[in-house]
């Protein structure tokens, strides 16, 4: 089936991803007719690997995922209407590739976005529990029909401006091959940016959109964060969230690797954000 080529532009964002990027590039090579890469200053072998798969390499400073994607959509010479956005540590499963090859040209003209399921691996183990799978992400979309919010933290918010979405059956895989030090440093950077974003909102007294419990995955997540998580007292909400994920959503079934993941991602990261907000608002000069 891979002899068929789809009118689909795949967009990767990179920064020092020589350990990860080839798996993603290889997974779309041959069946997507365009691959574009936006790099934000890699100093390792990332671009040497990228240029083996595409000559369409562009450079732009990184501020946030949303800002980087929006810049790419506004400035790059895409040859296709449809874009498939992938992180540098993600790749397309053969099942998703075959599904797209089968249904892509039959998608209704009213459909402007396609959701995929993300399968996260941590320390080589698939994190199946704790409410972490399936996680639905809007990754395939028509240009001009979707806007990515320029949120500074870990979350990615995509808004459908026009049309309706559909949901695909199969997965992309998120498998970062770097070590735990990289993971914690990345989340420390996420925390710093998220804290700054939250403090800016507090200072400006800006009310964030409330979302909707029965809306898209992004709107549902926003509703839960705004109406439940944010109303729980700081610090204690990190404990409660970890308890919910690890025990009520069966995260303990993910083994030792899962225990490390759920503690770090479901407790430490959120506790750290609360601690940095407290530090910023209570610091004595």
N, C-alpha and C positions, 0 to 999 in steps of 0.2 A: 504493500500500500504506500510505501514511502516514495515511490516513483512519482506520485501525484504531488503537485506544488500548489499551495494555497496563497491567495492574495492577502497575506497577513504580515504585518511589520512587528518584529519582536524587539522590544526595547529593554536593554540591560543598563543598570546603574552600577558603576564600579569604583572601588578605591582599595588598592592593595589586596586584590582578590586572586592571586595566582594559585592559591590552594583550592579554590572553589569554582572559578569561572568556566573551566573547560567542560565540566559536566553539563552545565546549562546550555552552552553553545552547541555541544554535540547533540543534545536532546532535541534541538529545533533545526539543526542543519539538514538541508535537503527537502524539507516539506513546507517550511515557511520561506517565502521568496525574498524576504528582506530582514536583515539583522542590523540593528543600530546600537551603539554603545555610547553612553555619556559617562566620561571618567572625570573624577574630581581631584586629580593630581597623584595618581599612583606612582610609586617609586620602586616597586618590585617588578616582577616579570609579567604582570597582568596584561599590559598592552601588547607584549610580544605574542602571548597566547591568543589574544583577541584578534590580532591581524592575520592569524592563520585561518580565521573563519569569516572575517568581514573587513572591508576597507572603510566602512562608515563609522568612524570613531570621532567623537566630539568631546570638547573639554569645557567644563563649567564648574565654578566653585560650589561646594555643597553647603546648603543651609538647613534644609529639611527634605524628607522624601517628597512631600507634596510640592514644595517649591521646585525641586529638581525635575519632577515629572511634568509639571505645568510649563516649565521653561522649555523642556524638550518638545512638548506638543505644540508650543507656540512658535518655535524657532527652527526645528529640524525639517529637512525636505522629505517627509514620509511619502512613499509612493503608493501607499494603500490607505483605504478608509479605516480598516480595522487595525487596532494595535493590541499586542499581547505584552503586558509589562511583567518582567521577572526580576527578582533580586539576583545578585551575583552568586548567592549560595543556593539557588533554587534550580530545579530541572523538571522537565515535563516527563511524566510516565509514558511508556509505550501505549498504555490503554487510553490515556487522554489524547495522545497524538492520533490514534486510530479513530477515536470518537470525533475529533475535529475534522479529520479527513472525510468522515462519513456524512456529517450533518452540516458542516460550515456553510456550504453553498445553498443549503435549504432553509437557513434561518430566516424567519419572517422579517420583512422590511421594518416592522414596528419595533423589533428587538434591537436595542442599542448597546446592551451590556450583557456579558456572560459571566456568571459566578463559577469559580472552581473551588474544590476542596483542597486545603493545605494539609499535608502530612509532615509533621515536624519530627526530625531526629535530633537527639541530644546524646552526646558521647556514644554515638553509634546505635542508639536504641530509639525505636519509634515510640513517641509519647502518645499513647492511644486514649488515655483516661484523664480524669481531672477536668473534663469539659473542654479539652484541648483538641479533640478530633470528633467530628469534622469541624474545622473552622472555615467558614465561607468567605472568600475574598473576591472582590470585583477586579479582575485582572485583564479581561478582554473587553474592549469597548470601541465604539466608533468615535473618531476624533471630532471634537466640538460638542459631544453629547454628554461628556462626563468631566467633572471638575474635581481635582484632588485638593482638599483643604491643606493649608500650609501649617499644619500642626507640628509643634516642635518635639514632641515626645516620642514614645515608642509606637503608639497606635497610628494606623493609616486610615484616613477617612476619605472615601470616594462618594461623590454625590452625582446622581443621575439627573441631568438637566432636562433631558427630553427622551421620550420613548420608554420602553419597558425592559426589564431584565428577564433572562432565563437562567436555569441552573444546569450545569453539566454534571455528568455522573462520576467522572474520574478526577484524579488528583494531580497536583504538582507536589514535589517533594522539597522541603526545606532541610538541607543537610549541610551544616557548616562544619568544615573539617579542621578549623583552627582550634586552639586549646582553650582551657577554661579561663585563663588570664585574659585572652581576647574577649571572651563572652562578658566577663565582669566589667572590663574597661568600656566595652560598647554600651552596656546598660548604665554605667556611671555617666556616660555622655548623654544617653537618653534622659536620665534623671535630671541632669543639669538643664537641658533644654526644656523639659516639661515643667520644671519648677519656674524657670524664667517666664514661660508662657502663662502659667497660672498666676504668677505675681503681676504680670502685665494686665491680665484680665481683672484682678482684684483692684489694682490701682485705677484702672479705667472704669471700674464698676460695670463691666460689660457682661451681659447675661448670655451665656452660650445657648444655642438652640437645644431644645429639650429632647428632641428625638421622639420616637414612638415605639411602644412595647411590641406592637404588631406590624412594624414596618420592616424595612430591609435589615440585613445583619448589622450594618453600620448604625442605622437609626435605633435599632433595638439595644445595641451595646451602649450607645450614647444615653438612652433613656435609663438603663440600669445604672450607669455611672453617675448621671445627674440626680436621679430620684432616689437611689438607694445607697450606693457606695459613698458618694460625697456627703451624705447626711449622717453617716456614722462618724463618731469622733476620731480625729487623727490618731495614729499609732494602733489603736485597738482594731481598726478596720483591716489592717494587714494581717493580724492574727485570725480574725473571723474569716477573711477571704481564703487564707491558707487552709483553715479547718474545712471550709466548704469544698474547696478543690480536692484536698488530699483525702478526706474521709467521706464526705457526702457524695462527691463525684468520682470516688474510687481511684484517686490518683495513686494510692498505695499499691495498686496492681501493676504499676510501671517499674517496679523493682528498684534497685539501688540507684541506677541512673535517673529514674523518675523521681525518687526522693530528692536527689540533689537538685534536679530541675525545678520541681514544685516549690522547694524551699527558696531557691534563689529567685525564680521568676514570679512565684505567687506570693512570697512573703518579703524576702530581702529587698527586692526592687521597690515595692510599694511602701515599705517601712522607710527606706532610704529617701524617697521623695518626700514623705511627711517630715522626716528629720531635717531635710534641707529647707523646706518651707518654714519650719519652726525656727531654724537657725537664722534665716533671712529676716523673719519678722520679730525676733526677740534678741538679736545681736546687740550687745552693749558696746557703745562707742567710747 
